[in-house]
Amino acid sequence: MPTNSSGFFIEVGQAQKKKARQAACGDVFHSQILDEGRRVVSVLADGLGSGIKASVLATLTATMATRYIAGDADIGRAAQTILQTLPVCSERKVAYSTFTIVDMTKWGETRIIEYDNPPFQLVHDNEVVQLQTEEIRIPTSFGRDAVIRETRFTARPGDRIVICSDGVTQAGVGQKATPLGWGTEAKAAFLHKVILENPNISARQLAKVVVEQAFILDGRSAKDDTTCGVIYFRKPRKVLVITGAPVNKSSDSELAKRATSFDGSKIICGGTTASIISRELKAPLKMDLTNLDPNMPPISHMSGFDLVTEGAITLAATARILDEYDNPDRLPPNAATKLANVFLDSDIIHIIAGTKINEALQDPNLPQDLDIRRNILRRLKRVLQEKHLKEVHVEFI
């Protein structure tokens, strides 16, 4: 998520596993950008029980919570409305969904509202720190007050907020090493270790590591729906993608200069584009013929660039992967999955697209995905912005 004037980003990542032998996950994680990119709201709702019923109720909770927070509704009144709307378990006399809401602005102003989920953990300078929390008691129709925890603070660059469902903290219950479950203290120590070993780990990767560790503690068969969300407040990560030849050959040298001066990751998508950059920079271009995928053109290597791929086929496949999969790193490695992961681990994506006609893309016998480059990039931009909360700029030359 962009934080234009402040220079900082709110990166949101999540990972989850559904309870073993269930058709759906009863946890729901939802994020939404508000106020024209100045604010992001993330909600983790955990439906009581598991399966489709829990999933529907968690979805209802996450949707209502996002709407109320987006409208700056009074916390007590919003929570009360949510709890009164949800069905109540006749045996346990509790609402059918717990929730955690993280509301953060691009200046770091943060508000966290929690109801019966494990407490959030704030990681600052690689240490989990404790913050003062206010409790709000709300009368309910099921005979006992609901306790809402509200925490307000200003995040500092590098801070990570880790939230989870109880499938994480209760992982390993009954096991010899974790008879009472993983717990928050052991999870805090685990977070410390992971971040110490990889200080720049992304929100998405950290959430994935936490869920995977919970899965291991459960004996690789999730005993409950298991979800972790990470909100990471930091400097933005930028990537430049160059694809397509400029319409005027005189622009080739300028394109190469812009690539070398870019401060961030650099990617080339397109054989002709790679040849132009190679020629202008006098940098050898070498195709990688190891680990070939029969369905995807191979990658190449050029000094100064993080990834070099074919153009239209790879871009179309990448857009499809980002649209249909939450964890492309679980897919077989090829040019498209590598490109998708670079995008997911970046925040600001600059795309420079040449507009010289590529005759190969006009062949009506090619698959429908291979529309002209402009349409492929339009789809890619949409999915990156709408689904993955990225800031995307496309420039045609």
Salt bridges, closest charged atoms under 4 A:
GLU11 OE1 - ARG234 NH2 2.68
ASP35 OD2 - ARG39 NH1 3.46
GLU36 OE1 - ARG38 NH1 3.61
ASP72 OD1 - ARG39 NH2 3.32
ASP103 OD1 - ARG39 NE 2.83
ASP103 OD2 - ARG111 NH2 3.11
GLU114 OE2 - ARG149 NH2 3.23
ASP125 OD2 - HIS124 NE2 3.25
GLU127 OE2 - HIS192 ND1 3.51
GLU150 OE2 - ARG152 NE 3.01
ASP159 OD1 - HIS124 ND1 2.58
GLU197 OE2 - LYS193 NZ 3.05
GLU212 OE1 - LYS17 NZ 3.92
GLU212 OE2 - ARG220 NH1 3.05
ASP252 OD2 - LYS249 NZ 3.81
ASP252 OD2 - ARG279 NH2 2.79
GLU280 OE2 - ARG279 NH2 3.07
ASP288 OD2 - HIS301 NE2 3.01
ASP323 OD2 - ARG379 NH2 3.79
ASP323 OD2 - ARG382 NH2 3.60
ASP326 OD1 - LYS387 NZ 3.49
ASP329 OD2 - ARG204 NH1 3.67
ASP329 OD2 - LYS208 NZ 2.87
ASP345 OD1 - ARG204 NH2 3.15
ASP347 OD2 - ARG234 NH1 2.53
ASP369 OD2 - ARG320 NH1 2.30
ASP369 OD1 - ARG379 NH1 3.60
GLU391 OE2 - HIS393 NE2 2.58
GLU395 OE1 - ARG258 NH2 2.74
